[in-house]
Each structure stands twice: as C-alpha cells, then as structure tokens.
Amino acid sequence: MRKLILLFMLSCGVLTMQAQGSLKQQVERGIQTSIRQTQNQEWREAFATCRELDAAIGSGNPDLHYLVSKERFRMYSRINKLNDARAQMQQMETYARQSGKTDVIEDMLIAKGSYAGKTGNSALALQCYKEVFNSRAKGKDDDGIDKCFQSMVAEAKSKENSLMASMLDKMYTQWKDSIASDRAAAELKAVKAQYAEAQEDIDSKATKIAVQWGFIVVLIIIAVGLGLALAFFVFLKFKNMLTIKKLNNSLDIANNNNEKKSLFINNIGDQINPSLEAIARGDKQQVVALQNFMQHIKDYMALENTREDYYEQYDLNMERLCKDVVDEAKESIKSDLPIKMDAHGITFPSNEEALKQLLVNLIKELAKSSDTERISLEFKKRNPHTGNFIVTGIGLKIPEDKRETIFQAFSEVKDLTVDDGMTLPTCGLVAYKLNGVLRLDEEFAQGTRFVVELHC
C-alpha cells in the first residue's frame, strides 16, 4: 500500500512539473507574440495578449507573472507612459520578491537600475546594482569578490549597459582601495608588533652590548621617541648599517696603524741609523731627509689622532678644482711630464684645501718614477652622493708584493733620501677624513691608477 501511495505522489509531482514547464513555455511564446505585435504597431492587441497570459497563469507562479509584467513595462516605456511604466516596475519588483528566485530578483534589479538611471535617479540605480553584487559576492573571499566584480563588469559591457558598467567600475575601484588600505594597516600592525618584540629583545641584552654598539641604542631610543612609523624605522636601520660599516672600517684602519706604529717603534733603529751614520760622516742630505721624515710622521700622527673629525664639506666646481690641482702639481714637479685633466663643470661637495693636497700629492708620487710617461686626472660623478677622482700614471707599475702595503705607514725600512713611504698612507687618511677611500685600480694594466672614491 505504501508503495502505491509513493508511486501516486511521484506521478503527481512529475505531472505538476510538466504542467509548470508547459505553462512557462506558453508564457514565453505569448511574450514573443506581444513583441511581434508591438513591432507591427498593434499595441492594443499586445496588451490584450498580456492580459490573456495573466489569466492563463492564474494565481501563484509569481515568476511567470513577472515575465508578463516585464513585457508590459517594456511597452509602456516604448510609448512614453512614464507613470504606467513606473507602476509596472513596482509590480515587477513585487512579483520578483514573491518568487524568491535569485535569477528573477537579479533580472528585476538590473532592469530597475537601468530605468532609474534613465530617469535621473542615480542613487537608486547604484542601490540596485549593489544589491545584485552583494547577492553574488555573499560568502566569498577577496579573490572571489574580485572575480565577481570583473564578471559583472564584463557582463554589463557585453549587454551594452554602460551605466551599470561604470557604477560597478567605480565600486570595484573603491573596494580595491579599501582592501589595499586594510592590508597596509594589517602589515603596519604586524611590523609594529615585530618592532616591539625586537625592542624588547634589544633592551634585554642592553647590558651585554659593547661600547662600539652604544650609538645603536641611542638611535633606537630616538626612533621610539619619534614613533613606530615603518618608513622611519627602515631609514634608521639603513643608517645604522652604514655607520657600523664605517666604524668597522675605522677600527680596521686603527688596528692596522697601531700594528705598523708598534713595528716602526721596535725597528726605529733600523730605520734611522743609516741616516744618523751618514750624518756622522757629514752627509747633510741625510739631515734634510731625516727632518722631512720626522715632519711627515708628525703630520701623519696628527691626521691619525683626528681620523673621525671629518673635513667640512661644501659644493665645489670640479672642473675648476682639477685645473688648479694640475697647475699646482706642474709647478711643484717642474718637469716636462705631461699632465692632463678631464672634468666637467659639475658641482660636488668636499673640502677644497684637503682635496687639493691629496690630489697634488698623488700626482707628485706618480711623477717621482722615471717609468711614468704621462699622468691624467679625471673626475666622474657616479650618482648624486658618490664621485670618483681617478689619477693615472701610464708606464709606472707597482710590484705585486708591495700593492697590499702601499697605503700602510712604516711597513718597511726606506732610504729616506729617496722616499720615506709616508705620502700614500697620509693620502689615505686624508681621503678617509673626506668621507672617502683611496685605493688602487687592480684591473688597470697599463701603469698605476689611484681611485679616490668620495661620498657626501
């Protein structure tokens, strides 16, 4: 008996679905008939067709009544009966809401939005399109919402609904701005949390930090006082790294100089005894050489003791500076050795007096050797904060075994009447106090090339 009842109920359901499907097809055919009638200017017949369709649908089936009401709305809009069209739009909304079907409601909202835009009610049009979007985007993540926006914009453009496309484009832009702002806020919050954690770790280890790291604590305290802004924190971190690198470089120079000074003190007898013995024999040239050597040591030690007191910097014309250096070097050398310069009239900050002394001494050092055929001085600005002076001596080649110690004072016993070896180490200290470095160009094979790399 139960099986018979179930079979009967299933049969009734199938028949109902078939009837509903047949009725929907009848309504769709009737609407097509109405469209053809309006194309033939048979407006009265078309409205009669719609009345017949409503009668055939009967009670219920709000989704089918919606289709008929939508056709009436189309006809009223075509014949400019605005009040009737507005009333029909309200009826369409009633049927669509009653149907509870998402596709019917969306179709009604799009039609309502388009109509509102045509009648100048942009706020209502935007409200309709927002409701459609919210329905489609409900429960989706950011990627899903993004795809939903793109899909709806493409759909509006394909249907030539420019109003809907433009409003959705604007909503999409606002949404992306909002998402970007939220993400930035979240990232900033995470960075602040990381900074706070790092600060706690630094504070817990503050008592173990060596003296040379003390300035880092100062900078961190300043950073905390100025705020937890991400950009400022990154700036301070970058600045600290540069300062640490500079301090390490200074420490290496100091340790190396101390080692060489100790070696010089231990071997001072070997260094000056030949001169003293020559003086005892009446060689006055040795007296001058020894006096010059002592003066050079005095100058070197003065620079060494003030190594971290950088020279004051101000803008200089590089073309004029190089010309003055070449003129002064030629006067000092007093030979026919060709000295050329290549520098444009650009400005770069440095200290004129110290820089001139450094470059002139480098040129004079190259000119000492008879192997030097010609000398050139160039200036090249690498970027707004870096400039290179290039002093090249063609022909003179420094032996490989002396290249590592060429800028180190007291590295070997010298014949003081020929060269006491203090010029290049002194130039190296001057370059350091100019916030730069003096080095050899190891790749240059036609002679000797000094590079003075300055930073402002």
Secondary structure, 3 states (H helix, E strand, C coil): CHHHHHHHHHHHHHHHHHHHHHHHHHHHHHHHHHHHHHHCCCHHHHHHHHHHHHHHHCCCCHHHHHHHHHHHHHHHHHCCCHHHHHHHHHHHHHHHHHHCCHHHHHHHHHHHHHHHHHCCCHHHHHHHHHHHHHHHHCCCCHHHHHHHHHHHHHHHHHCCCHHHHHHHHHHHHHHHHHHHHHHHHHHHHHHHHHHHHHHHHHHHCHHHCCHHHHHHHHHHHHHHHHCCCHHHHHHHHHHHHHHHHHHHHHHHHHHHHHHHHHHHHHCHHHHHHHHHHHHHCCCHHHHHHHHHHHHHHHHHHHHHHCCCCCCCCEEEEHHHHHHHHHHHHHHHHCCCCCEEEECCCCEEEECHHHHHHHHHHHHHHHHCCCCCCEEEEEEEEEECCEEEEEEEEECCCCCHHHHCCCCCCCCCCCCCCCCCCCHHHHHHHHHHHCCEEEEECCCCCCEEEEEEEEEC
